[in-house]
């Protein structure tokens, strides 16, 4: 009997049934297992395939089972897999491209709305016994400019959502992707131009050697101080040191982060953070969606709040089209 190792504690019931119908055993591992621990499991069952939900498949893991024939990413990004080690053994690496595009696009929109409407700040105020209706001021998304970095399946869905809200949408694409913009969406000539003109910048590109630290000090200096920077892609797209410096200086945009991510979220204190769950939602609902609406340097730990529905004063009267000086939110990645 062949064995598939799943790096996580669960898999969709339909997927489990499919594997079992083909007489394939399933071995689950703890989420985000260290490479050494994962390699031991892969070796002990002589795994023929690995389904990567969380963590990384290193060269050590690839070499652990002589019977390994497939590494399947449960998602889109394969930057957590040692592709060279897999190629050296002739092991194919697959990815479920586009499978979570709708959910991830909804998650990006949720981040935008949470930050623009200051939902975490309002939630914290109400929980503390305050009712800041008179002092509250959010911002409307209608009429704002959304800049998309990358224009794959997720970004294209988000563009549709944003257009429906009355936003102006522009994008820059990577080396792959559509060459023509859909109706109502404008292709911007350069990354620098997109960063300078956008009220919200949203990242939707893979993490590669070319895109690592794409948002560096220079890029951050081009983004408007009142803008939002949304990252539902990989934490490594943002230079964490540059972001921390800009946040400390008060010169950065508000930064909803993917959490957990790479070190940026470990070195930021965002007291209304939730675990990143944009890829695990069921159609029509389910799955925990999270956000970290305003990050600023603090300690080295993030405090996660349980999923709740914020209760707050009506955002209507205080939401004008004028741009506020900054997005305020309570005191956590790419």
Beta strands, then each sheet from edge to edge (+ up, - down):
strand 1: 2-7
strand 2: 24-29
strand 3: 49-52
strand 4: 70-73
strand 5: 92-95
strand 6: 145-149
strand 7: 168-172
strand 8: 185-187
strand 9: 200-203
strand 10: 228-231
strand 11: 254-256
sheet 1: 2+ 1+ 3+ 4+ 5+
sheet 2: 8+ 7+ 6+ 9+ 10+ 11+
end
